[in-house]
Amino acid sequence: MQPDRHDIELSVNGTRYRRPVESRMLLSDFLRHELLLAGTHVGCEHGVCGACTILLDGAPIRSCLMLAVQADGHELSTVEGLAGDDGELHPVQRAMHDHHGLQCGYCTPGILMTMTAYLKQNPQPSEHEVREALSGNLCRCTGYQNIVDAMLAAAQALRAAAP
């Protein structure tokens, strides 16, 4: 093993991976280039836009601000893991589609991951609370209203599906 490389082991969308990585490799680059999970988008590379948001042990994080070696031993979820094994869309994905909550789609994976975690913690949000939760995800194409409507619908669908 080279001195600037480290073996890491982590789970991504339920699959275990063990890989050597350079000390300075960003988690976003690891996901995109090593695991070929290109749904994690890289926008600003400063943690401002939210396009690279994934879930680390269930909590949303900016993967462009974290090194891959820091994810060693953790459970990651990316947008590729949202849909069911049968291809059935997750309620946040279905709602974004049904309510026309996306245009170019670049920001969408980060929004989906942010809201998946948020709606798990707050299953009955108000419109204002959804807007607050979305405030860390920048979208240049929409006026956010359709995204907000979609997330309110997703919250309702998730409540209806709960046991």
N, C-alpha and C positions, 0 to 999 in steps of 0.2 A: 504494500500500500504506500502510495506517495505521501509525503508529509502534509501536503495541503489537501488531501482527500480523506474522507471519513465514510465509514459504512453506516448507513441509516436503515432502519426498518420501520415501516409505518403502514397503516391501512388506509386505502383510498376507495371510497364507495364500497366497502366491504371486502376488498381484495388486498391481501398482504403483499407488500413489496419490500425487497432488500436490495439496495443499490449503493455503490460508492459514489459520492458526490464531492465536488470541490467545496472548500470551506466557504467561499464567497458566492456560491450559487443561490440565487433567489428562489424561494418556494414556487413562485409563479413560473419561473423558467423550468424548474424541475418538473412541474406538472405538465407544462406544454411540450417541452423538448425531450425529456427523459421518459415520461409515461404516455406521451402523445395524447393528452387530454386538453385539446385546444379550446374547450368551452370556457376556460378561465382566461378572460381577455385582459390584456395589459394596455391601459390607457395612458395615465399620467406618470406612472412609476414613482409617485410621491405620496400615495395613499389618499389622494384627494377625491378622485373620481368614483371609486367604488367598483369599477368594472372587474377587478380581480378578486372580489370578495368570494371566499369559500367558508366552509364551517370547519373549525378545529375543535374537536371534542364537543360539537354542537353549537359552538359560539362563532358568530361571524368575525372574520379577520381579513385584513388586506394582505393577500399573498405576495404582493410586491414589496412589502415592508418586513418580510420575515425570511430568514435564511432557511434553506432546505434542512440543514443540520438541526435546526431548532424544532423541526417537526418530528424528529426521531421519537418513536414510541407512541405517537398520537394517532387518533382516528380523524381522517379528513373526509369531507363530503364536498363534491363539486357538482356542477349543474348536470354533468353526465349521469349522476346517480339519482337524480330526482324521479325520473319516470320509472314505473314498475318494470319488472323483468319481461312482462308481456307487452311492453310498449305503451301501456296506459299512462297518460300524462298525470303528473302530480296536480293537485287542485290549484296551486299557484300558477303552474304552466297553463292549465286549461283556462283559467280565468284571464290570463294575459291574452291568450288567443281569442277567447270569446268576446272580450271587451276592447279588442284592438289596442292593447296596451304597449305595443312596440311598433317601431317603424324600421330603422336600420338594424336594430337588434344588438348593437355593440354593447350597450349598457345592461341588456336584459339578464345575462347570467348572474351578474352581481346583484341586481335587484331581486331576482328569484331566490338567491341564497340568503340575502339579508332578510327578506320577508318570510322565508321558510322558518328561520330561527325566531323572528319576531312574533309571528302568528302562533308559534308553539307556546311562547311565554304569555302572549296577550291574545287569547282566542276571540275576544269580542271588542276590537278596537273601534274608536270613533274615527271619523274622517280626519280630524285634526291629529290624532295619534298616528294614523297611517302616514300622513304627511311628515310628521316628525321622524318616524322610523325611516322614511325614504330620503330624508334630508342629506344623508351622506352618500347618496348615489346620484351622480349627475347624468342627465339625459339632454342631449342637444337637439333632439328631433321633436319631442312631444311637449305638450304643455302640462304634463303629469296628470291631468284629470282622468284620462282613461286608465292610467296605471293605478291611481288611487281607487277608482271604481272597481278595477280588477281585483285589487287586494281586499277590498271590502267583500266582494263576492267570494273570493277564495276563503276568507275567514268564515263566511256563512257555510260554504261547502264543507270545510273542515269540521265545523261544529256539527253539521248534519251527519257526517260520517263517523263521528266519535261514538264509541260504545256507551 
